[in-house]
Amino acid sequence: MTAIVESNSSGNSDRNRRTTHGGTAAMAKNSPFPSFKTGGGWGKKLIVTAILLAVVVLIVKYPGDSGSWAKNLIGMGTDAIDGLVAFFRAVGN
């Protein structure tokens, strides 16, 4: 990697940029990985916190019921995967 020197809008040199692709400065939007929005309004954070708190209360207050719910959810997930495998096998034949 080689450093490139560019002038920004105020005329100062920017020596912190690095080149990775043919002399262009690598920016975050050129990343092959998706970026996640880390911010959010206070309402969204409040709703997510309330949901997580409700789940924790359910697990602590009703451990038997929450265990059976989790087991049922896992069972539904494996049934869905088995259904997809059966479908793709039928399509392949």
N, C-alpha and C positions, 0 to 999 in steps of 0.2 A: 504494500500500500504506500502510495506517495502522497504527500501533502500538496494541495494546490492553493494558490493565493487568489482570492477574488475580492473585488471591491463591493462593499455593501452600499446602501443608499446614502450614507453619510460620508462616503469616500474613504473609510478606514479599511485596512486589509483584514481579512478574516482568515487566520491561519489554522483555525480549529476544524475546518472541513476536511474530510478525507475522500479520496477518490476510490471507487470500487469498480465502476463500469465505464470504460472508455473516456475517462476524464471528467465525468459528471459527478457532482457531489451526491452521495447517497442520502436520501431523505427517508423519513419514516413511512411515507406513503408508498414508497417503492418496495417495501418489505413484503416477502412472500407470505408472512404470517398475518392473520387477521388481527386488527387492533380492537380492543374492547373499550367501551366508554366507561371511564372510571368515575365520572361525576354523576350527579343526579340530583333531582330536587329533594327537598326535605320530605315531601309527601311520599315519594317512592321509597325512600329510606325508612320512613315510619311504617309503611305497609309491609315491607320485607321484614323489619324487626318484629312487628306484631305477629306475622305468620310463623317466623322462627320461634318466637316465644310460645305461641300456641302449640307448636309441635313438641317442644321440650316439655311443656306442662302435660300434654297427653301422654308422653312416654313415661314421665315420672309418676303421674297419678294413676294411669291405667296401663301398666307394663304388659299384662297378659293380652289385652285387646290390641295394643299397638304392635306386639309381636306377631299376632295372627294377621293383622292388616299388612305388615311388612311381608310376611310369608305369602299372603295372597297376591300382593303386588309382584313379588318375584315370580310366582307361579304364572301370572298373566304375562309377564315379560318372556318367560321361557316358552309359553304356549304361542306367543306371537312370533318368536324366532323359529319355532318348529313349523308354524304355518308358512312362513316365508320360505324356509328350506324346502318344504313339500311343494310349494308353488313353483319354485325355480327348477326343481327336479322334474315336475310335470311339463314345464315349458321346454326343458332340454330334451325330453323324449319325443 
